[in-house]
């Protein structure tokens, strides 16, 4: 099974007056056919409607918005990081085992 990364734009916030996007919320998924982990972030923008490269909200594509994200974040480093996170969660080594806490003499009922 191979693990793949996928970038997704989760949400856009825009200025209602001029349609300029002021915040991009993104998620980077690492998944195989059964298991998934993710990293997410936000990018804050200051669009200038008078600029020649201004694109209003209704004319945006996901590909264009992802270009904006990639121009700010280090795409390759984040993809490496999410794949490492996936491997740590689902292929633990002796030094990266997922730990669990608690005390065997307390039940959830007693803690209420």
Phi, psi and omega per residue, in radians:
X1 nan 2.273 3.105
X2 -1.742 2.643 3.110
X3 -1.768 2.285 -3.126
X4 -2.072 2.624 3.045
X5 -1.826 2.535 3.135
X6 -2.437 2.226 3.059
X7 -1.640 2.362 -3.138
X8 -2.384 2.372 2.992
X9 -1.511 2.069 -3.089
X10 -1.501 -0.623 -3.088
X11 -2.855 2.650 3.025
X12 -2.200 2.333 2.981
X13 -1.895 2.454 -3.056
X14 -2.389 2.803 3.025
X15 -1.387 2.098 -3.074
X16 -1.149 -0.438 -3.106
X17 -1.264 -0.769 -3.053
X18 -2.083 -0.048 3.119
X19 1.345 0.183 3.122
X20 -1.334 2.306 -3.139
X21 -1.343 2.207 -3.114
X22 -1.901 -0.308 3.084
X23 -2.613 2.349 3.086
X24 -2.019 2.211 3.017
X25 -1.856 2.191 -3.069
X26 -2.231 2.778 3.068
X27 -2.371 2.441 3.038
X28 -2.014 2.030 -3.110
X29 -1.726 2.511 2.919
X30 -2.127 2.160 -3.058
X31 -2.651 2.680 2.889
X32 -1.940 -2.761 -3.099
X33 -1.323 -0.203 -3.058
X34 -2.224 -0.454 -3.001
X35 -2.209 2.592 -3.064
X36 -2.543 2.591 2.954
X37 -2.478 2.914 -3.060
X38 -2.636 2.848 2.921
X39 -2.194 2.592 3.114
X40 -2.458 2.858 3.133
X41 -2.901 3.067 3.105
X42 -2.300 2.601 3.102
X43 -2.195 2.154 3.135
X44 -1.735 2.303 -3.088
X45 -2.081 2.771 3.041
X46 -2.218 1.367 -3.068
X47 -1.202 2.563 3.102
X48 -2.012 1.818 -3.090
X49 -1.066 -0.328 -3.141
X50 -1.531 -0.110 3.138
X51 -1.263 2.573 -3.129
X52 -1.209 -0.377 3.135
X53 -1.757 0.211 3.100
X54 -1.146 2.336 3.068
X55 -2.160 2.125 -3.135
X56 -1.344 2.804 -3.040
X57 -0.862 -0.840 -3.048
X58 -1.196 -0.244 -3.137
X59 -1.803 0.075 -3.105
X60 -1.401 2.648 2.976
X61 -2.102 2.788 3.098
X62 -1.079 -0.662 3.129
X63 -1.040 -0.730 3.136
X64 -1.156 -0.758 -3.132
X65 -1.139 -0.689 3.078
X66 -1.103 -0.632 3.054
X67 -0.999 -0.756 3.126
X68 -1.080 -0.759 3.136
X69 -1.108 -0.855 -3.113
X70 -1.071 -0.488 -3.140
X71 -1.266 -0.264 -3.107
X72 -1.899 -0.755 -3.126
X73 -1.581 2.850 3.044
X74 -1.598 1.657 -3.033
X75 -0.948 -0.863 -3.084
X76 -1.110 -0.764 3.126
X77 -1.099 -0.718 3.133
X78 -1.187 -0.662 3.084
X79 -1.129 -0.701 3.069
X80 -1.095 -0.756 -3.123
X81 -1.096 -0.777 -3.122
X82 -1.216 -0.575 3.064
X83 -1.200 -0.686 3.061
X84 -1.099 -0.724 3.101
X85 -1.077 -0.782 3.123
X86 -1.037 -0.815 -3.141
X87 -1.101 -0.670 3.125
X88 -1.133 -0.716 -3.127
X89 -1.255 -0.708 -2.952
X90 -1.936 -0.166 3.055
X91 -2.343 1.047 -3.034
X92 -1.137 2.454 3.008
X93 -1.679 3.079 -3.136
X94 -1.008 -0.612 -3.100
X95 -1.555 -0.149 -3.107
X96 -2.167 0.449 3.133
X97 -1.075 2.495 3.072
X98 -1.269 2.221 -3.097
X99 -1.725 2.747 3.125
X100 -2.334 2.591 -3.108
X101 -2.048 -3.062 3.119
X102 2.162 3.105 3.105
X103 -2.281 2.276 -3.040
X104 -1.151 -0.328 -3.117
X105 -1.564 -0.040 3.055
X106 -1.921 2.338 3.016
X107 -1.860 2.872 3.129
X108 -1.078 -0.592 3.120
X109 -1.091 -0.756 -3.119
X110 -1.158 -0.519 -3.066
X111 -1.353 -0.167 -3.107
X112 -1.443 nan nan
